[in-house]
Amino acid sequence: MGRYLKSACECCICLCSYENGEELHALPCNHHFHSTCILKWVKMKATCPLCKYNILKGHKQL
């Protein structure tokens, strides 16, 4: 359970904790990240870093 709470409180891209007032972005798969982190990520890969949800096609990649 502690592992889940930690992952819900930090960005898995930069591994920094979320702070009050920071801009976050949620993907259609409901995973969230710092806005700047996920914008950089999707320029390289159009998938969620956690579940591989394809942002462009709307489904998980196998």
Secondary structure, DSSP 8 states (H G I E B T S, - for coil): -HHHHHHHTB-TTT--B--TT--EEE-TTS-EEEHHHHHHHHHH-SB-TTT-EETTTTEE--
